[in-house]
């Protein structure tokens, strides 16, 4: 918050908007891995349940990811139920 105020004092809204680096934690799964997952889900006989998706990402692709993160990813990225 203090940093934002100092930017605003320096150059107003323009200075705030020029600071284009997003903050926050990077995603746990890369866009390439999301694309691979999407292709895997489209395959006939592909992954049908969250547990299968979790197993595929965790053990086959060796991505350190929690079941909760898999659930959120599938719900948000693919709008699945």
Number of C-alpha atoms within 10 A of each C-alpha: 6 7 9 14 11 13 18 15 12 12 12 13 12 11 15 17 12 10 10 8 7 7 6 6 6 8 7 14 15 11 10 9 14 16 11 13 18 16 11 16 16 12 9 8 8 14 18 12 10 15 13 12 20 22 17 16 21 16 11 10 13 10 16 11 15 12 15 10 13 20 17 13 16 17 12 11 10 12 9 10 8
